[in-house]
Amino acid sequence: MHELGVVYHIMDTLEEVAKENGISHVLSVTVEIGEVSTVLPDYLTDCWNWAVKKRSLLQGCRMEVERLSAVTFCDGCGREYPTVAHGRICPHCGSEKTWLLRGNELNIKEVEVS
């Protein structure tokens, strides 16, 4: 379960930003997770709920998760298509000259502080 490592990275980042900006408490954090990022939102949230209790700056901090759909671009026909439904082969022209346009992200989108 690499989600715990991801949680610690998010917590470390929040603590750095809070220190740089004189923030005393973080109320919530919103993260964006790409559909093919290999991060499982339920595991991430469970790890967050366990780990957040261990750092005073973050105690009681909520994590909101937003999913980002995976989209692939085809160099063969110049069209986009949903990655999970079709994989590497373009459903429009059959080309294998495709690449992931988005959907592998893991971003801190928003932080609410007090």
C-alpha positions as CSV (number, residue, x, y, z in Angstrom):
1,M,0.0,0.0,0.0
2,H,1.9,3.1,-1.2
3,E,-1.0,5.3,-0.3
4,L,0.5,5.8,3.2
5,G,3.7,7.1,1.6
6,V,1.6,9.5,-0.5
7,V,-0.2,10.7,2.6
8,Y,3.0,11.4,4.4
9,H,4.3,13.3,1.4
10,I,1.1,15.4,1.3
11,M,1.4,16.1,5.0
12,D,5.0,17.1,4.7
13,T,4.2,19.5,1.9
14,L,1.3,21.0,3.9
15,E,3.6,21.5,6.9
16,E,6.2,23.2,4.7
17,V,3.7,25.6,3.1
18,A,2.1,26.3,6.5
19,K,5.5,27.2,8.0
20,E,6.4,29.5,5.0
21,N,3.0,31.3,5.4
22,G,2.6,31.4,9.2
23,I,-0.4,29.1,9.2
24,S,-1.3,27.5,12.6
25,H,-3.9,25.0,11.5
26,V,-5.0,23.3,8.3
27,L,-8.8,22.6,8.1
28,S,-9.0,20.7,4.8
29,V,-7.1,19.7,1.8
30,T,-8.5,18.8,-1.7
31,V,-6.4,16.4,-3.8
32,E,-6.9,15.5,-7.5
33,I,-6.2,11.9,-8.4
34,G,-6.0,10.7,-11.9
35,E,-8.0,7.7,-12.9
36,V,-4.8,5.7,-13.9
37,S,-2.5,7.1,-11.2
38,T,-2.5,3.8,-9.2
39,V,-3.5,5.7,-6.1
40,L,-6.8,4.3,-4.7
41,P,-8.9,7.0,-3.2
42,D,-10.5,4.9,-0.5
43,Y,-7.1,3.7,0.7
44,L,-5.7,7.2,0.5
45,T,-8.6,8.5,2.7
46,D,-8.3,5.7,5.2
47,C,-4.5,6.3,5.5
48,W,-5.2,10.1,5.8
49,N,-7.7,9.6,8.6
50,W,-5.2,7.5,10.5
51,A,-2.1,9.6,10.0
52,V,-3.6,13.1,10.4
53,K,-4.1,12.5,14.1
54,K,-0.3,12.3,14.6
55,R,0.5,15.9,13.6
56,S,-0.9,18.8,15.6
57,L,-1.0,21.2,12.6
58,L,-3.3,18.8,10.8
59,Q,-5.5,17.3,13.6
60,G,-9.1,17.2,12.4
61,C,-8.1,18.1,8.8
62,R,-10.4,16.7,6.2
63,M,-9.3,15.3,2.9
64,E,-11.5,15.7,-0.2
65,V,-10.7,13.7,-3.2
66,E,-11.6,14.7,-6.8
67,R,-11.1,12.1,-9.6
68,L,-9.7,13.1,-12.9
69,S,-10.7,11.1,-15.9
70,A,-7.9,9.5,-18.0
71,V,-7.8,10.7,-21.6
72,T,-5.5,9.5,-24.4
73,F,-4.5,11.4,-27.5
74,C,-4.0,9.7,-30.9
75,D,-1.2,11.0,-33.1
76,G,-2.8,9.0,-36.0
77,C,-6.1,10.9,-36.2
78,G,-5.6,13.8,-33.7
79,R,-8.5,12.8,-31.6
80,E,-8.9,12.2,-27.9
81,Y,-10.6,9.2,-26.2
82,P,-11.3,7.8,-22.8
83,T,-8.2,5.7,-21.8
84,V,-9.8,3.2,-19.5
85,A,-12.5,2.2,-21.9
86,H,-10.2,1.7,-24.9
87,G,-6.6,1.3,-23.7
88,R,-3.7,2.1,-26.1
89,I,-5.4,1.5,-29.4
90,C,-7.4,4.4,-30.8
91,P,-11.1,3.4,-31.1
92,H,-11.4,6.0,-34.0
93,C,-8.6,4.9,-36.3
94,G,-7.0,1.8,-34.8
95,S,-3.6,3.5,-34.4
96,E,-1.2,2.5,-31.7
97,K,0.5,5.9,-31.9
98,T,-1.2,7.2,-28.8
99,W,-0.1,8.8,-25.5
100,L,-1.7,9.6,-22.2
101,L,-2.9,13.2,-22.2
102,R,-4.2,13.3,-18.6
103,G,-5.3,11.0,-15.8
104,N,-2.0,10.1,-14.1
105,E,-2.0,13.2,-11.9
106,L,-1.8,13.5,-8.1
107,N,-2.1,17.1,-7.1
108,I,-2.9,19.2,-4.1
109,K,-5.6,21.4,-5.5
110,E,-6.8,23.4,-2.6
111,V,-6.0,24.0,1.1
112,E,-8.3,25.6,3.7
113,V,-6.6,27.1,6.7
114,S,-7.6,28.9,9.9
